[in-house]
Amino acid sequence: MGLFDRIKRVVGANLNDLVSKAEDPEKMLEQAILEMQEDLVQLRQGVAQAIAAQKRTDKQYNDAQNEINKWQRNAQLALQKGDENLARQALERKKTYADSSGSLKASLDQQTTQVETLKRSLQQLESKLSEAKTKKDMLKARITAAKAQEQLQGMVGSMNTSSAMAAFERMEEKVMLQESRAQASAEMAGQDLESQFAKLESGSDVDDELEALKMQMLGGTPANQAALPSQTAATSTPAATSTPTEKEPVDSELEALRKQIDQM
């Protein structure tokens, strides 16, 4: 391949690429419609001119037929009058118009065929133009939809969705962490409540033991019975009456037990 051929191919490829990029579908559709409308106008003018020519030829043919008939009558009249020479001249004139009529008839038939062809072409072009206008509207709507979709895709593509999703994930982790803390706090609160009840139960055992010690040291008499009214004490035996000196060791031991319990 020669150098000039390669340069020609490169230049042609670049020009085709530039033309392809410069083509706007909407503008190209409008231009195609305009060109079809111009062709339609020219075709209509051509059809009108062909019809006018056909009408002129048809008139000339009819005139020639009338002349043929007229000179035929003149030849007959001359023969009737006995003028054979004049009849011959009339027949010669008739032949001239007959020859002209034959040419006009051939031209008229050709023009009639041409007019019919042009009329069919005109109808086809009008139909194509109407179809093209409908397709143009449909294609323009599709172009508009495609541009809108392309613009939307561009907007979606320009969005930093990964960053937004990462933010959602971080917020979800924080919510889960906060829920875990709340659950742990609830469990700890439940454990504290259970420990408080356990302390109460243990405290009840100590109180029971303390009460038992009191009864044992008071000779089997409950502590609440020692504080009965004076008439109860009066009816009891003198041996059961406790003196202040007997209560002091008990109070000391009771105080010591209380201190031990407080230290527990």
Long-range contacts (C-beta under 8 A, 24 or more apart in sequence): 25-139, 25-143, 26-140, 26-143, 29-136, 29-139, 29-140, 30-136, 32-132, 32-136, 33-129, 33-132, 33-133, 33-136, 36-125, 36-128, 36-129, 36-132, 37-129, 39-125, 40-122, 40-125, 40-126, 40-129, 43-118, 43-121, 43-122, 43-125, 44-122, 46-118, 47-115, 47-118, 47-119, 47-122, 50-111, 50-114, 50-115, 50-118, 51-115, 53-111, 54-108, 54-111, 54-112, 54-114, 54-115, 57-104, 57-107, 57-108, 57-111, 58-108, 60-104, 61-101, 61-104, 61-105, 61-108, 64-97, 64-98, 64-100, 64-101, 64-104, 65-101, 67-93, 67-94, 67-97, 68-94, 68-97, 68-98, 68-101, 71-97, 206-261, 206-264, 210-254, 210-257, 210-261, 213-254, 213-257, 214-254, 217-250, 217-253, 218-242, 218-250
